[in-house]
Amino acid sequence: MYSFMGGGLFCAGVGNILLIVSTATDYWMQYRQSSNYMHQGLWRYCMPGKCFPHSDSIAHLDATRALMILSLLACFIGIIIGIMAFIHYSSFDRFDKTFAAGILFSSHVSTALFLAMAVYTGVTINYYGKRYGNWRFSWVYHRLGVACPNLCVSSGIFYMCAYRMHECPRSANSH
C-alpha cells in the first residue's frame, strides 16, 4: 500500500513541478513573422530580445490560464491530502484521504489540464493556422503539457490502487 502511495506522491510531485513550469513559461507556441522567430506563452509574447505582456484580454488565453491555475491548486491540495494519507494523519475519521487523493488526481486535475490543452489547441489552430503559415506548438506544449496530465492520471491510479489494497486486504486464512 505504501509503495502505491509513494508512487502517487512521486508522480504528483513531478507533475506539479512540470505544471508550474508549463504555466509560467513563454514557449507554448512559436511562429515566424518577417524573418523573425517569435514565441508566446499564456502570460506574454516575445520577439527577438524583448518580451511583452499580453495586453488584450484574449478569451482563450484567459480560459487556459484559469484552468491551469485550477489544476495547480487541485494538484497542490492533492499532494497535501496524499502526504496526510501517507503519514496517517487522522483529523478526519470518516474521510479516506487515499481515496480523495486518487479522485482528485484522476479526475479533477487531469480534467482541468485536458480542458486547458483543448481550449488552447483549438483556438490556436483555428486562429494562427489561418493567419500565419509558419507556426508550431513549442516544447512546453509538447513536453510538459502532455506529460503533466499523464503524471496526474498515473498518480490517481496509484492512489486508487493503495485505497483498494487498504479497503480489501487479503486474509491469510483464505487458502
Secondary structure, 3 states (H helix, E strand, C coil): CHHHHHHHHHHHHHHHHHHHHHHHCCCCEEEEECCEEEEECCCEEEECCEEEECCCCCHHHHHHHHHHHHHHHHHHHHHHHHHHHHCCCCCCCCCCHHHHHHHHHHHHHHHHHHHHHHHHHHHHHHHHHHHCCCEEECHHHHHHHHHHHHHHHHHHHHHHHHHHHHHCCCCHHHC
